[in-house]
Amino acid sequence: MKKVKAAFRGIVIFLLCMIEVYPLFWMLTASFKKQAEWSEKPAYALNDGFYFQNYSDAWTRGHMSTFFKNSLITTLVALVFIVFFSVTVGFAVTKMKWKFRNAVAQYFRFGIMIPVAIALIPLFQIYSKTNMLNTRTCLIITYIAFGLSLSIYLVQGYLRSFPDDIMEAAVIDGCGIYRLMWHIVTPLMKNSIVTVLVLQFFFKWNDLLFSMTFISDSALKTVQTGLLYFSDEFGSKNWGAIFASVSMSVFPLLILYMALNKKLMEGMTAGAVKG
C-alpha cells in the first residue's frame, strides 16, 4: 500500500512539474521558429531548427536593448536604496532602544497592507505637478517607497533572532553604533539581504502598473511596458521575435532564482524558529 501511495505521489508531482515546465519549454522553442513555420505547422509543433535572427530582431528592431537598459537602471538604483534603508531602519527598530521605535515599526508594517492601485492617482498628480512624469526618477522613488515595508519586515524577522551577546561583546571592545551595524551585524545577515535583493528585483523588474502609468516616452519604457508595444515595431505579428523578447525577460530571472534559491529560503525562514 505504501508503494502504491509513493507511486501515486510521484506521478502527481511529475504531472505538476510538466504543467509548470512545458509552457516555458514551448516559449523557448517558439522563440527559435521562422515566421513561415507559424503558418505551415500547428503552434504546438517543434521548430525545424534554431533561427537566432529572432533574438537579433528583438534586441535591435524591437528595442529590447533600450528596455533592458531602462529596467536595469531603475531597478538597480532602487535596490541600493531599499537595502540601505531596510538594514538601517530594521536595525534601529529592532535592536536599538528609543521612544518611538514601536510606532515607527508599526508605520512601516501598515505599508504592506496598502493596495498599490490606491496610490496611482495621487502619485500621478504629484509627479505631474512637479514635472517628474516620463523620468526614471519618478519610477525609482516609487519603487523605493513601495519596496521598503516588506524589506524592513524581512530584516526585522532576522534581527529578532540575532544574538545580543555578539553586539554586547563588540560594544565592550569599544565598537561604536555605526561600526557595530555595518561591520558586525550586516555581514552576518547576508542571507536576509540576498532575500530582500532577489524579491525586490523580481517585483521591480516585473513592474507593469507603475511604469505604464508614469512613463509614455518610448525611450524610457521598461521591459514589461516595452513588451506590450513590441508587435507595433514590426507592423505585423513576428511571433518568433515576440517570444524571443519574452524569453529574454523571463529566463534570466529563472536562472537568478535557481542560483540563489538556497539563500532565498534561508532568508525567508530566518527568525521563524528561536533557539
Buried (B, 14 or more C-beta within 10 A) or exposed (E): EEEEEEEEEEEEEEEEEEEEEEEEEBBBBBBBBBBEBBEEEEEEEEBEEEBEBBBEBBBEEBBBEBBBBBBEBBBEBBBEBBBEBBBBBBBBBBBEEEEEBEEBBEEBBEBEEEEEEEBBEEBBEBBEEEEBBBBBEBBBBBBBBBBBBBBBBBBBBBBBEBEEEEBEEBEEEEBEEEEBBEEBBBEEBEBBBBBBBBBBBBBBBBBEEBBBBBBEEBEBBBBBBBBEEBBEBBEEEBBBBBBBBBBBBBBEBEEBEEEBEEBBEBBBEBBEEEE
